[in-house]
Amino acid sequence: MKEAVLAFKEVSLTFETEEGSVKALNDVDLVVPKGKILGVVGESGSGKSVLALSTLGLVPTPPGRYGGRGSIIFEGKDLLRISERELELVRGTGISMIFQEPMSSLNPVFKVGDQIAEAVRLRILRKELNQTRSVSLIESLRGVKGIDESRVREEVLEVLRDVRISDPEAALDRYPHEFSGGMKQRVMIAMGLAAKPSLLIADEPTTSLDVTTQAQILSLVKDLVREFDVSVLFISHDLSVVSEVADEIAVMYAGRILEIGDVRSIFRDAKHPYTKGLLNAEPKLRETRESLESLAGSVPSLLRIPGGCAFHPRCPYVFPRCEKEVPELLPVGSSGEVACHLYHGEEK
Amino acid sequence: MSDSSEILRVEELRKYFDLGVSRLDRFLGGEKEKKFVRAVDGVSLTIAKEETLGLVGESGSGKSTVARCVLGLLPVTSGRILFEGMDVAKVQGRQRRLFRRKMQVVFQDPAGSLDPSMRVRDIIAEPLEATSGPPRRQVDEAVERMMGLVGLAQEYANRYPHEFSGGQRQRIGIARALITSPEFVVLDEPTSALDASIQAQVLNLLKDLKRTLSLTSLFISHNMKVVSFMSDRIAVMYLGKIAEIGTRDEVISEPLHPYTKMLIASIPKTDPDNRFTDSDEGRRIIEQGREAPSPINPPSGCVFHPRCPYAMAKCKVREPGVTKVSPTRSVACYLYGDSGDS
């Protein structure tokens, strides 16, 4: 059994809306292995972002409601059941998150150095001084009692160097708008690293970036895993981006994991018809083809998930059982699991 | 080279956006110099009949500005755009309407480019009614035909855009663009807002239409894979200039300009045995690249030189001219010659 940093067990999440129940997550079982990058790929409305938010207790309940059996285990604690105070501790020190839009996640009126310093101070407060309070504005300007400010500055410079910002001293005094998109994302990653987390959650971290900048951020993420003792949950709608960095890939559809496996086995020997469809839907750079193999239909609304296997209305291999029975995620081959009736015969 | 099959010819197109002098600067009496964004800075290209030219570049490369100028939606700063020999800037009155029929566009954001208060039927019919105004029955027939062509069921004709998914909305956008039987279509990032499985459907549709209707088009995208799938020829843009232009196979299999090489190396690979993040060569090219400068203060000489692994002394000083390396292929880089006019 591989060692897990984070484990989702039968996590279900429903939002009650005026139009009905939105089933954002349905019995999600997922493990982020230690020291590895787990990529989660899914189209819009697959539930992948809400999966990330759930981990940090960022889904407001209500309107959200978690299913009773589900749990998200991180360092022995169930994140769905711990107190807000304990959750604060996890946010500041255990798990860091990097979002898609670096501009809207950075505060435009504070210098970059001060924003990263806040993350450093929070970590010291929580981990070393055992306080879960936040840092007040005055404290962030004048320093916090009991924290050595020169040490804070050193650490800020260090994380800026870690994310390969070329002139960290100069970067300290700049404002977010003075940085390009890629540099802002590096700053966001630096803030995440300042918490010295054991898990980094990256939710579409390169989606708003140009391809050459994206390439740099992807290679940085891989370096960080190698250099620091950190694991990554990497979420993207883009299968090729996920394949570029991940060790393992989980494919999400309509709030459910349809397939999970080692990145090579997913690429060479995808089992689920949806995974195959995604792989074939992508235009290949060097191939000349008259047409792409495309999946018919479109992603279902989470308000009206089809019965049985959620993918059955689009599946080229559909048979009667698919309409009635939800397939379970079960092992297939040596290194993967798939939720598809094609692979798991008539034991029921 | 004036080919008889040539439909569009863009000559030395420049489009600068005036940023003016900021009020604060004026008040302080400081900087009085006007600033310009050189969105397009000397672009020349031609498109032959029934050909798709892919225009690929990152944000700020000027690819969408080229499209807007070609469509006559933006006045140009200098240069000429000839459509079937007519100067786009000079068409007026009735001719302008004719021109509109012949040149159509599909935009990126299908939600933002469809009027939410109009029925699908009217959205699709509008270009036809606005440019020629045939009898109602004829319009209805045309709408029906178009909906069939793009794979929209007839019963949707009286619905509104919000009732459709992204992919279907883009089909509406395509039907609207094709109803006037245009000679030439600009496709500006038509699939960038769509999910992967839907993108494949729309790309297939566009490629089918290209074949069956013998469409000529300018296909704009930031995504090299998509451009490679759609195009006969590819032009790579960087900071307002064309770095390299050639047939699809030439540009994809043997990129010449260092920027094209970087762009292709940066594409994330679905095949895990082919990742750039695992190869030293790939990482070197990418790390070297740093980030694109802004088109407000473009670098001197070759605009790519600060990111170029092969930059020489002269690259910093003087802009390279366009070198024709084969009958179908030109590149603006000193590595391939020092000809040119600049």
Interface residues (C-beta under 8 A of the other chain):
Chain A: E43 S44 S180 G182 M183 D210 V211 T212 T213 Q214 A215 Q216 L218 S219 K222 H237 D238 L239 S240 V241 S243 E244 V245 V263 R264 F267 G277 L278 L279 N280 A281 E282 P283 K284 L285 R286 T288 R289 E290 S291 L292 E293 S294 L295 A296 S298 V299
Chain B: E58 S59 S165 G166 G167 Q168 D195 A196 S197 I198 Q199 A200 Q201 L203 N204 K207 D208 H222 N223 M224 K225 V226 S228 F229 R248 D249 I252 S253 M262 L263 I264 A265 S266 I267 P268 K269 T270 D271 P272 D273 R275 F276 T277 R283 I286 E287 G289 R290 E291 A292
